[in-house]
Amino acid sequence: MPAFRKDLSAIGVYTPGKPIEEVMREYGVTDIVKMASNECPQEPFPEVQATIAAAARESHRYPDTGAYNLTNDLAARHGVHADQVWVGPGSTPILVSMALAMGGPGTSAVFSQQSFIMYTIASAYAGTEPIRVPIGLDLRLDVDGMATAVRPDTTVLYLCNPNNPTGTHLGRDNVARLVDSVPEDVLVVIDEAYEEYVTAPNHASAIPLAVERENVIVTRTFSKVYGLAGLRIGYAIGAAPTLAELRRLQVPFATTNVSLAAAREALRHQEQMAERVKANTAGRDDLAAGMRALGIDCIDSETNFVLMGPVSDAAALTEKLLHVGVIVRQFGDHIRVTVGSPAENGRFLATLGELS
Ligand SMILES: Cc1ncc(COP(=O)(O)O)c(C=O)c1O
């Protein structure tokens, strides 16, 4: 056997929502709805699909690893300078690059115990000790608990806002309070993967904070509302000197010609994006109302998913749903359900009614 890194076997492996093909094979069902991975239920915008087809013809060339055009488009869209934008192959690899740049043995990272699993996994990649802070009783991230958890060896703090898997968000005052209470040598990563879906009036993106403070970074993705999860494209916004350091650990040529072109085209269709947000809000309300009508509690969501529960045997219910082709994701005594199309939401609720 090769001499692997000593801590390699302790690194958790990311478990994705079950792919449709796997459920078909394992459960022998063909009519499947996937509501497990917080994807967009609609295909990419038609104009984006045409762009993808055209860009595919350039596949014999390396992509622009500096993502010059998309970076400029994003800078214009967010009112920041191009050197305050960092494009990568999805927000996950950007989170990993940051974990590697900030971490290592002898350092620690603070994040919520009930949050995106990649903060745990990326910390393990880096050899960083995770400090997991329990979520508040109101199921929102515990701002004071996270600030108090920061130790002298803490180099990074991850804040998922809105949070996956609870769907809850922190308003702008709480985010600002957290940033203010963390030492300036701690990188505060604010993961805004679900930002576009938020409807709460007291919410605001932390992008202004990120360009103002050298220790704050916001990450965003095209995987959710823009429907480009399969193409892998995302970005971060922050102070130019901070990004310049963090990007040292970015794998070159990880984005593709196709993903860069698709993301640029997607940005041009803000009206279609707004329509999708509207549809998501309606679907999210329908799911929550339907769950509650069946006597099952759920958490008010600001995202494209609803966390249902507590339910008495969440594992068994998740399994029963899988058997009839409805893929959802279990988190302890809760089940996370991604907002689907109206038909998918209807099918989920009808099946839930039959099974529970
Ligand atoms: C909080 C959060 N951040 C990031 C991601 C991953 O996004 P990407 O597809 O850009 O890697 C997800 C995906 O589910 C997520 O829930």
The ligand as a MOL file (V3000), in Angstrom:
LIG
                    3D

  0  0  0     0  0            999 V3000
M  V30 BEGIN CTAB
M  V30 COUNTS 16 16 0 0 0
M  V30 BEGIN ATOM
M  V30 1 C -24.6450 26.1160 1.4130 0
M  V30 2 C -24.1240 25.5850 0.1320 0
M  V30 3 N -22.9980 26.0960 -0.3660 0
M  V30 4 C -22.5030 25.6560 -1.5360 0
M  V30 5 C -23.1270 24.6430 -2.2200 0
M  V30 6 C -22.4920 24.0650 -3.4430 0
M  V30 7 O -22.5890 24.8390 -4.5070 0
M  V30 8 P -21.7400 24.5310 -5.8230 0
M  V30 9 O -22.6120 23.7010 -6.6760 0
M  V30 10 O -21.5120 25.8960 -6.3430 0
M  V30 11 O -20.4700 23.8460 -5.4550 0
M  V30 12 C -24.3030 24.0900 -1.7480 0
M  V30 13 C -24.9650 23.0090 -2.5080 0
M  V30 14 O -25.8700 22.3730 -2.1400 0
M  V30 15 C -24.8060 24.5720 -0.5180 0
M  V30 16 O -25.9000 24.0390 0.0000 0
M  V30 END ATOM
M  V30 BEGIN BOND
M  V30 1 1 1 2
M  V30 2 1 2 3
M  V30 3 2 2 15
M  V30 4 2 3 4
M  V30 5 1 4 5
M  V30 6 1 5 6
M  V30 7 2 5 12
M  V30 8 1 6 7
M  V30 9 1 7 8
M  V30 10 2 8 9
M  V30 11 1 8 10
M  V30 12 1 8 11
M  V30 13 1 12 13
M  V30 14 1 12 15
M  V30 15 2 13 14
M  V30 16 1 15 16
M  V30 END BOND
M  V30 END CTAB
M  END
